Amino acid sequence: MTDQELYERIVLNPKVMVGKPVIRGTRLSVEYILNLLAHGATVTEIIEEYKGLSPEDIQACLLFASKSLSNTTFMPLMETA
């Protein structure tokens, strides 16, 4: 699946979830899906819990987040030794 096809799975609509990026046809935000993954949920667990989702929807969330952060500069949250 191309990047463009994946991007088309993510929509921003001010009338849905206050304009947060969501998976097309759902009220599941990219942020929510990433949080599930960050806390140990697997792709299989997520798509079993939310029956309308596909692995490509999860992949689209990851790609969207990656591209959103690609031109961002971050300050470290804490110094490392």
N, CA, C and O of each residue as an XYZ file, in Angstrom:
324
protein
N       0.849     -1.168      0.000
C       0.000      0.000      0.000
C       0.903      1.242      0.000
O       1.868      1.310      0.761
N       0.588      2.214     -0.849
C       1.414      3.417     -0.948
C       1.145      4.367      0.219
O       0.131      4.265      0.911
N       2.077      5.285      0.411
C       1.892      6.300      1.448
C       0.596      7.071      1.212
O      -0.154      7.337      2.152
N       0.337      7.427     -0.036
C      -0.872      8.198     -0.343
C      -2.132      7.419      0.036
O      -3.075      7.990      0.583
N      -2.148      6.139     -0.249
C      -3.305      5.311      0.117
C      -3.480      5.258      1.636
O      -4.603      5.269      2.141
N      -2.371      5.202      2.347
C      -2.444      5.202      3.808
C      -2.919      6.552      4.326
O      -3.755      6.607      5.228
N      -2.397      7.645      3.767
C      -2.822      8.979      4.200
C      -4.320      9.178      4.010
O      -4.951      9.878      4.801
N      -4.890      8.582      2.989
C      -6.311      8.745      2.727
C      -7.176      8.083      3.794
O      -8.377      8.344      3.859
N      -6.593      7.242      4.618
C      -7.318      6.600      5.710
C      -7.456      7.520      6.924
O      -8.243      7.241      7.828
N      -6.698      8.608      6.945
C      -6.726      9.554      8.059
C      -7.405     10.836      7.589
O      -7.063     11.384      6.541
N      -8.365     11.303      8.370
C      -9.086     12.528      8.015
C      -9.084     13.508      9.173
O      -9.010     13.124     10.341
N      -9.169     14.784      8.820
C      -9.297     15.852      9.801
C     -10.570     16.610      9.471
O     -10.712     17.151      8.374
N     -11.490     16.647     10.415
C     -12.766     17.307     10.224
C     -13.093     18.043     11.517
O     -13.202     17.414     12.570
N     -13.250     19.367     11.458
C     -13.520     20.113     12.680
C     -14.782     19.654     13.417
O     -14.944     19.945     14.602
N     -15.665     18.948     12.735
C     -16.901     18.476     13.360
C     -16.748     17.100     14.007
O     -17.671     16.616     14.663
N     -15.594     16.474     13.827
C     -15.344     15.151     14.414
C     -14.144     15.257     15.337
O     -13.048     15.618     14.908
N     -14.353     14.943     16.596
C     -13.273     14.950     17.602
C     -12.511     16.276     17.607
O     -11.288     16.294     17.753
N     -13.218     17.355     17.452
C     -12.650     18.704     17.486
C     -11.510     18.874     16.478
O     -10.573     19.636     16.719
N     -11.591     18.176     15.371
C     -10.602     18.333     14.315
C      -9.346     17.501     14.456
O      -8.427     17.627     13.646
N      -9.289     16.651     15.472
C      -8.125     15.768     15.599
C      -8.100     14.798     14.424
O      -9.155     14.449     13.894
N      -6.928     14.363     14.014
C      -6.865     13.350     12.954
C      -7.463     12.036     13.457
O      -7.100     11.540     14.523
N      -8.384     11.486     12.668
C      -9.045     10.230     13.028
C      -8.987      9.268     11.848
O      -8.752      9.666     10.707
N      -9.205      8.012     12.146
C      -9.301      7.005     11.090
C     -10.637      7.208     10.384
O     -11.687      7.276     11.023
N     -10.581      7.301      9.066
C     -11.782      7.557      8.250
C     -12.931      6.631      8.665
O     -12.754      5.423      8.827
N     -14.107      7.232      8.830
C     -15.294      6.462      9.157
C     -15.430      6.082     10.620
O     -16.338      5.340     10.995
N     -14.512      6.601     11.456
C     -14.564      6.283     12.887
C     -14.408      7.572     13.689
O     -14.201      8.651     13.133
N     -14.510      7.432     14.982
C     -14.185      8.519     15.901
C     -12.926      8.142     16.699
O     -12.697      8.651     17.796
N     -12.125      7.251     16.130
C     -10.878      6.815     16.768
C      -9.746      7.705     16.281
O      -9.396      7.699     15.101
N      -9.182      8.465     17.202
C      -8.116      9.388     16.812
C      -6.783      8.660     16.655
O      -6.546      7.608     17.249
N      -5.942      9.249     15.850
C      -4.575      8.745     15.689
C      -3.899      8.713     17.059
O      -3.213      7.750     17.402
N      -4.099      9.759     17.823
C      -3.522      9.846     19.171
C      -3.953      8.660     20.033
O      -3.126      8.074     20.731
N      -5.217      8.306     19.993
C      -5.737      7.195     20.791
C      -5.098      5.875     20.382
O      -4.688      5.088     21.235
N      -5.015      5.635     19.089
C      -4.410      4.393     18.592
C      -2.939      4.320     18.986
O      -2.466      3.269     19.419
N      -2.213      5.425     18.839
C      -0.800      5.438     19.226
C      -0.639      5.186     20.720
O       0.294      4.502     21.140
N      -1.545      5.736     21.519
C      -1.491      5.521     22.960
C      -1.720      4.045     23.298
O      -1.051      3.495     24.173
N      -2.659      3.412     22.606
C      -2.869      1.976     22.825
C      -1.594      1.193     22.517
O      -1.183      0.330     23.292
N      -0.975      1.502     21.381
C       0.265      0.814     21.002
C       1.376      1.083     22.012
O       2.122      0.174     22.376
N       1.485      2.322     22.461
C       2.532      2.694     23.424
C       2.379      1.962     24.753
O       3.355      1.733     25.466
N       1.145      1.600     25.072
C       0.897      0.907     26.332
C       0.812     -0.604     26.167
O       0.311     -1.303     27.047
N       1.300     -1.103     25.041
C       1.480     -2.539     24.887
C       0.415     -3.279     24.105
O       0.532     -4.489     23.910
N      -0.632     -2.583     23.647
C      -1.638     -3.283     22.831
C      -1.010     -3.677     21.500
O      -0.203     -2.937     20.938
N      -1.382     -4.820     21.018
C      -0.892     -5.259     19.714
C      -1.884     -4.831     18.640
O      -3.034     -4.499     18.929
N      -1.417     -4.844     17.402
C      -2.307     -4.520     16.280
C      -3.486     -5.485     16.282
O      -4.628     -5.073     16.078
N      -3.217     -6.750     16.508
C      -4.280     -7.761     16.535
C      -5.306     -7.446     17.613
O      -6.508     -7.534     17.365
N      -4.852     -7.084     18.793
C      -5.776     -6.750     19.883
C      -6.639     -5.547     19.523
O      -7.836     -5.528     19.808
N      -6.038     -4.555     18.903
C      -6.779     -3.340     18.550
C      -7.839     -3.646     17.501
O      -8.983     -3.210     17.636
N      -7.481     -4.383     16.469
C      -8.471     -4.647     15.419
C      -9.538     -5.640     15.880
O     -10.639     -5.656     15.331
N      -9.229     -6.460     16.870
C     -10.266     -7.325     17.438
C     -11.234     -6.514     18.294
O     -12.432     -6.795     18.314
N     -10.723     -5.519     18.994
C     -11.570     -4.673     19.850
C     -12.440     -3.728     19.024
O     -13.587     -3.462     19.384
N     -11.901     -3.228     17.931
C     -12.610     -2.275     17.072
C     -12.794     -2.939     15.710
O     -11.968     -2.780     14.810
N     -13.865     -3.669     15.577
C     -14.083     -4.588     14.452
C     -13.959     -3.961     13.064
O     -13.621     -4.665     12.112
N     -14.220     -2.668     12.920
C     -14.154     -2.061     11.598
C     -12.748     -1.723     11.135
O     -12.548     -1.357      9.977
N     -11.768     -1.841     12.028
C     -10.390     -1.448     11.690
C      -9.645     -2.567     10.985
O      -9.981     -3.745     11.099
N      -8.621     -2.153     10.252
C      -7.738     -3.108      9.581
C      -6.299     -2.800      9.994
O      -6.022     -1.724     10.523
N      -5.400     -3.725      9.758
C      -3.989     -3.449     10.044
C      -3.491     -2.208      9.297
O      -2.633     -1.483      9.799
N      -4.028     -1.964      8.099
C      -3.613     -0.786      7.332
C      -4.037      0.511      8.016
O      -3.362      1.531      7.875
N      -5.141      0.484      8.750
C      -5.547      1.674      9.509
C      -4.518      1.999     10.588
O      -4.188      3.164     10.814
N      -4.024      0.977     11.240
C      -3.004      1.178     12.276
C      -1.710      1.666     11.627
O      -1.050      2.569     12.139
N      -1.359      1.062     10.506
C      -0.167      1.490      9.763
C      -0.302      2.957      9.346
O       0.671      3.709      9.397
N      -1.502      3.362      8.935
C      -1.741      4.747      8.539
C      -1.532      5.693      9.719
O      -1.000      6.790      9.543
N      -1.940      5.285     10.906
C      -1.724      6.113     12.105
C      -0.235      6.311     12.357
O       0.212      7.417     12.661
N       0.523      5.235     12.230
C       1.969      5.325     12.449
C       2.635      6.219     11.404
O       3.500      7.029     11.738
N       2.238      6.075     10.158
C       2.808      6.902      9.101
C       2.445      8.366      9.310
O       3.295      9.243      9.163
N       1.186      8.636      9.652
C       0.746     10.008      9.888
C       1.564     10.640     11.011
O       2.025     11.774     10.880
N       1.746      9.919     12.103
C       2.525     10.443     13.230
C       3.973     10.677     12.832
O       4.564     11.696     13.192
N       4.542      9.744     12.096
C       5.927      9.873     11.655
C       6.120     11.110     10.790
O       7.055     11.882     11.003
N       5.245     11.297      9.821
C       5.355     12.459      8.932
C       5.066     13.749      9.671
O       5.663     14.781      9.365
N       4.167     13.713     10.636
C       3.842     14.913     11.418
C       5.032     15.377     12.242
O       5.194     16.572     12.490
N       5.854     14.446     12.659
C       7.003     14.775     13.500
C       8.289     15.003     12.717
O       9.295     15.420     13.291
N       8.271     14.737     11.429
C       9.510     14.745     10.651
C      10.195     16.107     10.588
O      11.416     16.160     10.437
N       9.471     17.184     10.696
C      10.081     18.512     10.637
C      10.025     19.241     11.963
O      10.071     20.471     12.008
N       9.927     18.484     13.040
C       9.801     19.072     14.368
C      11.113     18.899     15.130
O      11.740     17.840     15.089
N      11.508     19.949     15.816
C      12.686     19.890     16.670
C      12.223     19.774     18.111
O      11.347     20.521     18.546
N      12.799     18.854     18.844
C      12.423     18.644     20.230
C      13.574     18.996     21.159
O      14.747     18.813     20.835
N      13.199     19.500     22.310
C      14.157     19.695     23.382
C      14.068     18.453     24.247
O      12.973     17.930     24.455
N      15.185     17.971     24.753
C      15.133     16.771     25.609
C      14.325     17.054     26.869
O      14.391     18.149     27.427
N      13.559     16.053     27.312
C      12.783     16.187     28.517
C      13.650     16.131     29.762
O      13.326     16.726     30.790
N      14.760     15.406     29.655
C      15.718     15.360     30.766
C      17.098     15.125     30.180
O      17.257     14.568     29.094
N      18.064     15.557     30.919
C      19.431     15.369     30.452
C      19.878     13.955     30.714
O      19.496     13.348     31.715
N      20.689     13.428     29.816
C      21.254     12.099     30.008
C      22.720     12.247     30.368
O      23.381     13.212     29.983
N      23.201     11.294     31.097
C      24.600     11.344     31.556
C      25.548     10.987     30.465
O      26.760     10.979     30.678
